[in-house]
Amino acid sequence: MSPLVSLNLALILFLPWLLILGVLYWLYPRQPRHGRRRLFDAGALAASLAAFVLTMQWAYGYADPRWGGMWKQILATSVAYGAFLLVLGLAFAFRRRWMARS
C-alpha cells in the first residue's frame, strides 16, 4: 500500500460518515438561517475536518509499530474520530447558546 494512502486510510474510509454528520450539523436546527450562522457552521465543519486530519496523522506516527501494522490504523482512526466529534460537539453547544441569546 502506498504510504500516502496508508497515512490517510482513516480519512478515506470515514469520509462518508463524516459527510453525514456534517450535513446533519449544517441542517439542524433549520431556523434561524442568517449569514453569520452559515459562516460559523462552515468554520466549525472546516475546524472539525482539520482536527480529524491533524490528529489522525499525529496518532499514526505515535502508534507503536511493535503491535502490528493495523494498530497504527486503529489508533489513528479512533483518536481522529474522537477529535472530530469533540470539535463538532463543542461547536454545536456554542451555536445553541449563541442562538438562544440572539
Backbone as JSON, one array per atom type, in Angstrom:
{
  "sequence": "MSPLVSLNLALILFLPWLLILGVLYWLYPRQPRHGRRRLFDAGALAASLAAFVLTMQWAYGYADPRWGGMWKQILATSVAYGAFLLVLGLAFAFRRRWMARS",
  "N": [[0.84, -1.17, 0.0], [0.48, 2.21, -0.74], [2.4, 4.75, 0.92], [1.15, 7.25, 1.28], [-1.58, 6.68, 0.97], [-1.84, 4.84, 3.03], [-1.36, 6.48, 5.25], [-3.55, 8.2, 5.14], [-5.75, 6.53, 5.24], [-7.77, 6.23, 7.18], [-9.2, 8.62, 6.88], [-10.11, 8.3, 4.26], [-11.79, 6.06, 4.52], [-13.61, 6.9, 6.47], [-14.8, 9.16, 5.43], [-17.45, 9.16, 4.14], [-19.12, 8.85, 6.44], [-18.36, 11.07, 7.96], [-19.27, 13.08, 6.28], [-22.05, 12.66, 6.44], [-22.52, 13.27, 9.16], [-21.67, 15.94, 9.09], [-23.55, 17.12, 7.34], [-25.9, 16.75, 8.85], [-25.26, 18.37, 11.05], [-25.15, 20.83, 9.75], [-27.79, 21.18, 8.88], [-29.44, 21.07, 11.16], [-30.49, 23.14, 13.85], [-33.21, 24.11, 11.7], [-33.94, 26.8, 11.56], [-32.81, 29.84, 13.05], [-31.59, 31.03, 9.91], [-29.04, 32.75, 8.95], [-26.46, 34.91, 7.61], [-24.27, 35.02, 9.41], [-24.56, 32.68, 10.88], [-24.25, 30.71, 8.9], [-21.6, 31.2, 8.17], [-20.32, 30.65, 10.61], [-21.0, 27.91, 10.88], [-19.74, 26.81, 8.63], [-17.07, 27.34, 9.28], [-16.87, 25.8, 11.63], [-17.24, 23.2, 10.63], [-15.02, 23.02, 8.94], [-12.98, 23.27, 10.84], [-13.44, 20.95, 12.33], [-12.89, 18.95, 10.44], [-10.2, 19.55, 9.96], [-9.16, 19.04, 12.52], [-9.61, 16.29, 12.58], [-7.91, 15.35, 10.5], [-5.33, 16.28, 11.28], [-5.04, 15.13, 13.85], [-5.27, 12.45, 13.16], [-2.96, 12.04, 11.61], [-1.01, 12.59, 13.53], [-1.53, 10.56, 15.45], [-1.09, 8.28, 13.92], [1.66, 8.4, 13.5], [2.47, 8.24, 16.13], [1.75, 5.76, 17.12], [2.79, 2.6, 18.36], [4.79, 0.52, 16.5], [5.33, -2.1, 17.16], [3.09, -3.51, 17.8], [1.93, -4.25, 15.48], [0.98, -3.64, 12.03], [-1.7, -2.92, 11.67], [-2.43, -1.73, 14.06], [-1.58, 0.91, 13.99], [-3.42, 2.06, 12.2], [-5.82, 1.59, 13.58], [-5.51, 3.02, 16.0], [-5.11, 5.61, 14.94], [-7.54, 6.07, 13.61], [-9.43, 5.9, 15.72], [-8.66, 7.96, 17.53], [-8.72, 10.2, 15.86], [-11.42, 10.28, 15.05], [-12.61, 10.77, 17.51], [-11.57, 13.35, 18.01], [-12.77, 14.78, 15.91], [-15.51, 14.54, 16.6], [-15.43, 15.85, 19.08], [-14.73, 18.55, 18.45], [-16.86, 19.2, 16.74], [-19.02, 18.76, 18.44], [-18.53, 20.67, 20.48], [-18.79, 22.99, 18.94], [-21.48, 22.75, 18.24], [-22.74, 22.99, 20.76], [-21.89, 25.58, 21.48], [-23.02, 27.07, 19.38], [-25.71, 26.65, 19.88], [-26.09, 27.95, 22.38], [-25.38, 30.51, 21.6], [-27.36, 31.11, 19.69], [-29.58, 31.07, 21.32], [-29.26, 33.33, 22.84], [-29.57, 35.32, 20.97]],
  "CA": [[0.0, 0.0, 0.0], [1.22, 3.47, -0.82], [2.49, 5.42, 2.22], [0.16, 8.33, 1.35], [-2.87, 6.04, 1.21], [-1.78, 4.26, 4.37], [-1.47, 7.56, 6.23], [-4.88, 8.81, 5.07], [-6.76, 5.5, 5.09], [-8.89, 6.52, 8.06], [-9.99, 9.67, 6.26], [-10.77, 7.74, 3.08], [-12.86, 5.16, 4.94], [-14.58, 7.61, 7.3], [-15.34, 10.33, 4.75], [-18.92, 9.15, 4.03], [-19.74, 9.08, 7.75], [-18.11, 12.47, 8.33], [-20.18, 13.88, 5.47], [-23.39, 12.53, 7.02], [-22.54, 14.08, 10.39], [-21.56, 17.35, 8.71], [-24.84, 17.56, 6.8], [-26.83, 16.86, 9.97], [-24.88, 19.56, 11.8], [-25.5, 22.01, 8.95], [-29.24, 21.32, 8.74], [-30.18, 21.17, 12.43], [-31.89, 23.38, 13.56], [-33.43, 24.74, 10.4], [-34.05, 28.26, 11.68], [-32.67, 30.89, 12.04], [-30.53, 30.89, 8.9], [-28.51, 34.04, 8.5], [-25.09, 34.83, 7.13], [-23.32, 34.73, 10.49], [-24.66, 31.27, 11.23], [-23.63, 29.93, 7.82], [-20.15, 31.38, 8.3], [-19.9, 29.89, 11.79], [-21.13, 26.49, 10.59], [-18.68, 26.44, 7.69], [-15.83, 27.33, 10.05], [-16.89, 24.66, 12.54], [-17.01, 21.98, 9.85], [-13.62, 23.04, 8.5], [-12.16, 23.0, 12.02], [-13.63, 19.54, 12.67], [-12.14, 18.16, 9.47], [-8.78, 19.8, 10.23], [-8.83, 18.29, 13.73], [-9.56, 14.89, 12.2], [-6.71, 15.06, 9.7], [-4.12, 16.5, 12.09], [-4.97, 14.12, 14.91], [-5.02, 11.17, 12.52], [-1.55, 11.95, 11.24], [-0.23, 12.5, 14.76], [-1.71, 9.24, 16.07], [-0.45, 7.28, 13.06], [3.09, 8.45, 13.78], [2.7, 7.97, 17.54], [1.46, 4.36, 17.44], [3.93, 1.7, 18.48], [4.71, -0.49, 15.43], [5.52, -3.47, 17.66], [1.78, -4.15, 17.92], [1.48, -4.62, 14.15], [0.64, -2.56, 11.12], [-3.09, -2.5, 11.84], [-2.56, -0.91, 15.25], [-1.44, 2.31, 13.59], [-4.7, 2.48, 11.63], [-6.85, 1.56, 14.62], [-5.29, 4.16, 16.88], [-5.32, 6.84, 14.19], [-8.98, 6.23, 13.37], [-10.13, 6.14, 16.98], [-8.32, 9.27, 18.07], [-9.18, 11.23, 14.93], [-12.87, 10.36, 15.13], [-12.9, 11.46, 18.76], [-11.28, 14.77, 17.83], [-13.81, 15.32, 15.04], [-16.73, 14.67, 17.4], [-15.21, 16.85, 20.12], [-14.81, 19.89, 17.86], [-18.22, 19.41, 16.24], [-19.9, 18.86, 19.62], [-18.33, 21.98, 21.1], [-19.39, 23.98, 18.05], [-22.93, 22.62, 18.36], [-23.14, 23.58, 22.04], [-21.66, 27.02, 21.4], [-24.02, 27.64, 18.48], [-27.01, 26.61, 20.57], [-26.11, 29.03, 23.36], [-25.3, 31.75, 20.86], [-28.65, 31.36, 19.08], [-30.55, 31.33, 22.38], [-29.08, 34.73, 23.27], [-29.99, 36.25, 19.89]],
  "C": [[0.89, 1.24, 0.0], [1.27, 4.14, 0.55], [1.46, 6.55, 2.37], [-1.23, 7.77, 1.62], [-2.91, 5.46, 2.61], [-1.96, 5.33, 5.44], [-2.88, 8.13, 6.28], [-6.0, 7.79, 4.93], [-7.98, 5.76, 5.97], [-9.79, 7.6, 7.46], [-10.75, 9.12, 5.06], [-11.97, 6.88, 3.5], [-13.95, 5.88, 5.73], [-15.24, 8.78, 6.6], [-16.86, 10.27, 4.56], [-19.62, 9.44, 5.37], [-19.53, 10.52, 8.22], [-19.01, 13.4, 7.53], [-21.61, 13.82, 6.01], [-23.5, 13.37, 8.28], [-22.47, 15.58, 10.08], [-22.86, 17.9, 8.15], [-25.87, 17.7, 7.92], [-26.53, 18.09, 10.82], [-25.34, 20.82, 11.06], [-27.0, 22.25, 8.94], [-29.99, 21.52, 10.05], [-29.66, 22.31, 13.27], [-32.04, 24.19, 12.28], [-33.48, 26.26, 10.48], [-33.35, 28.71, 12.95], [-31.49, 30.61, 11.12], [-30.12, 32.29, 8.44], [-27.04, 33.87, 8.16], [-24.08, 34.48, 8.21], [-23.36, 33.26, 10.88], [-24.01, 30.4, 10.15], [-22.1, 30.01, 7.89], [-19.61, 30.59, 9.49], [-19.93, 28.4, 11.52], [-20.03, 26.01, 9.64], [-17.33, 26.37, 8.4], [-15.75, 26.14, 11.0], [-16.64, 23.35, 11.8], [-15.57, 21.89, 9.35], [-12.69, 22.72, 9.66], [-12.26, 21.53, 12.44], [-12.84, 18.64, 11.72], [-10.63, 18.33, 9.68], [-8.33, 19.04, 11.48], [-8.72, 16.8, 13.43], [-8.25, 14.56, 11.5], [-5.45, 15.2, 10.54], [-3.96, 15.45, 13.18], [-4.69, 12.74, 14.33], [-3.54, 11.0, 12.17], [-0.66, 11.87, 12.47], [-0.31, 11.1, 15.36], [-1.06, 8.15, 15.24], [1.05, 7.24, 13.32], [3.43, 8.07, 15.21], [2.56, 6.48, 17.88], [2.72, 3.51, 17.42], [3.84, 0.59, 17.42], [4.91, -1.92, 15.91], [4.2, -4.23, 17.73], [1.2, -4.51, 16.55], [1.07, -3.41, 13.32], [-0.78, -2.04, 11.28], [-3.27, -1.58, 13.04], [-2.45, 0.57, 14.91], [-2.76, 2.84, 13.04], [-5.8, 2.55, 12.69], [-6.72, 2.76, 15.54], [-5.59, 5.47, 16.16], [-6.81, 7.1, 13.97], [-9.72, 6.59, 14.64], [-9.89, 7.55, 17.51], [-8.84, 10.38, 17.16], [-10.69, 11.38, 14.96], [-13.3, 11.06, 16.42], [-12.65, 12.96, 18.67], [-12.33, 15.45, 16.97], [-15.09, 15.55, 15.84], [-16.59, 15.73, 18.48], [-15.39, 18.25, 19.55], [-16.23, 20.17, 17.38], [-19.21, 19.54, 17.39], [-19.76, 20.19, 20.34], [-18.94, 23.09, 20.25], [-20.91, 23.94, 18.14], [-23.43, 23.26, 19.65], [-22.98, 25.1, 22.02], [-22.72, 27.69, 20.52], [-25.39, 27.68, 19.14], [-27.13, 27.73, 21.6], [-26.12, 30.39, 22.69], [-26.66, 32.1, 20.25], [-29.71, 31.64, 20.12], [-30.46, 32.78, 22.87], [-29.59, 35.72, 22.23], [-31.49, 36.39, 19.8]]
}
